[in-house]
Amino acid sequence: MGSVLILLVILVGLAVVVGGWGIGIYNGLVTARNAFKNAFAQIDVQLQRRFDLIPNLVETAKGYMAHERGTLDAVVAARGAAISGLNAAKANPGDPGAMAELAASQGMLNGALGRLLAVVEAYPDLKASQNMMQLTEELTSTENKVAFARQAYNDAVMGYNNKREVFPSNIVAGVFNFAPAALLDIPADKAEVREAPKVQF
């Protein structure tokens, strides 16, 4: 009878240890997932700021660039696509499809902005406009903040993915369906996506 009781105590103790271990791993995965979602929220803030600047940039340029309507329309259309891409990613940060859509739409917007800013160079009065100078400076600052926010997000995603893939965390991750999170990657074959628009005065 005494040996049965000892065995029961050992089994209960083992169950408590294993349960505590599992809870610790689960909580670590939740914390890591929340960290990359919070990091994505910072990307959202900076991209929203960027989206808010673009209509003012287009309006300022419109008065000077009567013959460049196509360039201005391309920026407006790319902004709309980029907002849609961001909304898809906000609904499910880390989802591979949503992150790919966000990267592609941001790349299109970067390309359209780059073309607009290149055209601005041909209009000295516009280039010297105080409003245009201020907007392009704010846009450049925002681009830098987007880059920093993206790096922080990618670091958080890597931490989460590492945590969910290593043994024995991968067992708990599999049981509770902790899906892998996607980085916000910039397509290597699109130079306009890799580089923020260059603004020089």
N, C-alpha and C positions, 0 to 999 in steps of 0.2 A: 504493500500500500504506500509506503514511504517513497519507494523508487518511482512509482507512478506520479506522485505529487511533485517530486523533483523534476521529472520529465515534463510535466505540465507547466511548471514554473519556467523551465528553460524554453519551452515552445512559446509561451506567452511573451517572455522576455525577447526572444528572437523576432516574434511578430511585431512587437513594439519598436525594436531597432530598425527592422526592414520598413515598417510603416513610416517612421520618422525620417529615414533616409529618402523614401519615395516622396514624402511631402516636401522635404528640403529641395530635392531636384525639381519637383513641379513648381514650387515657388520661385526658384531661380530662373526657370524657363519663362514664367509669367513676367517676372521683373525684366528680363532681357527683351521680351516681346514689347512690353510697355516702353522700354527705353528707345527702341527704334521707331515706334509710333510717335513718341514725343519728339524725336529728332526730325521725323518727317513733318511734324507740325511747324517746325522752324523753316523748313523749305517752303511750306505753304504760305507762311507770313511774308517771306521775301518775294515769292513769285506774285503774290497779290499786290505787293508794293510795285513790282515791275509792271504788272498789268495796269495799275492805276496811272503810271507815268506815261504809258504809250499813247493814249488818246490826246494828251496835252502836247506830246512831241509831234504827233501827226497834225494837229490843229495849227501848231506854230509853223510847221513846214509848209502847210497847205497854201498859205498866203504868198509864199515865195516861189513855190514849185508848181506852177499852173500846168506845166507840160509833163509833169512826173506823176500823173494820177495813178498809173498802173503800179508804181512803186509804193505809193501811199495805200492803195487798196490791198496790195499784197501784205503789208504790215497789219492792216486791220483784220484781214482774213486769217493770217497766221496767229494773231492774238486770240481770235475766237476759237481756233483749233486748240491752242495752248490752254485756254481756260477749260475746255472740255476734257483735255488730257489730265489736267490737274484735278478736276472734279472726280474723274474715274479713279485716280490714284488715292484721293482723300477718302473715298468710299471703302478702299481696301489697301492701305499702305503695305508695301512689301509683296503684293500679288504680282507675279511675273508679267502677266498680260497688261495690267494697269501701269506698271513701272515702264514697260517697253513703250506703251502709248504716250506716257508722259515724256520720256526721253525723245521720242520722235517728234512730238508736237513742239517741244522746247527747241529742238534743233531747227525746225522750220521757222520758228519765230526768230531765233538767233540769226539765221540766214537772211530773213527779210529785213531785220533791223540793220544788219551789216550792210546790205545793199542800200538802204535808206541813208545811212550815215556816210557811205561812200559818195552818194549823189549830192549830199549836203555840201561836200567839199567844192562842188562846182558853183555854188551860190555864196559868194563872199558876204553879201549883206545878211543872209540867213545865218551863215557860220558865225558872224560877229554879233548876232542878235543876243542881247542879255538873257532873254527867255530861253533861247536854244542852248546857250552855254550852260545855264543852270540845269536845264532838263538833262542834257547829255552827261553832266557831272553827276547828277543824282542817279542816272541810269547806270553809269559806270560803277558807282558805289554800291548800288543794288546788285549788279552782276557779281561783284566781289563777295557780297554777303550770301548770295545764292550758292556760290562755289564753296564757301566755308560751311554752309548749312548742309550741302550735299555731301561733303566729306564727313561731317559729323554723323549724318544718317548712315552712310556706307560703313563707317566704323562700328556703329551700333548694330547694323545688320550682320556684319561679320562676327561680332561677339555673340549675337543670338544664334546664328547658324553654327558656329563652333560649339556652342553649348548644347545645341540639340543633336549634333552629330557624334560627339564623343561618347565613348562607353563610360559609364552605364546610363548616362542621361538619354542616350538615343532610345533606350527601352521605354522610359517614361514618356518621351516625346512621341514615340510611335503609338503607345497606348492611348494618349490623350490628344492625338492628331495635331501636334504642333507642326504646321507646315513650314517648309523652308521659305525664307523671305528673299526677295530679289533686290540686288543693288540697283541704284539709279546710275546705270552705265551710259556713257556717251559713245555712240557708234563711232568706231575708229575710222570708218571710210568717209565720214562727212566732216570736213574741216570746219565748216561753219558751225557745227554743233560743239566741236571741241573748244573753240575759242570764243570768248566774249567779244562783242563788237568793240573795235578799237576806236577810241574817241580822242582826237588830238586837235588842239587849237593853238 
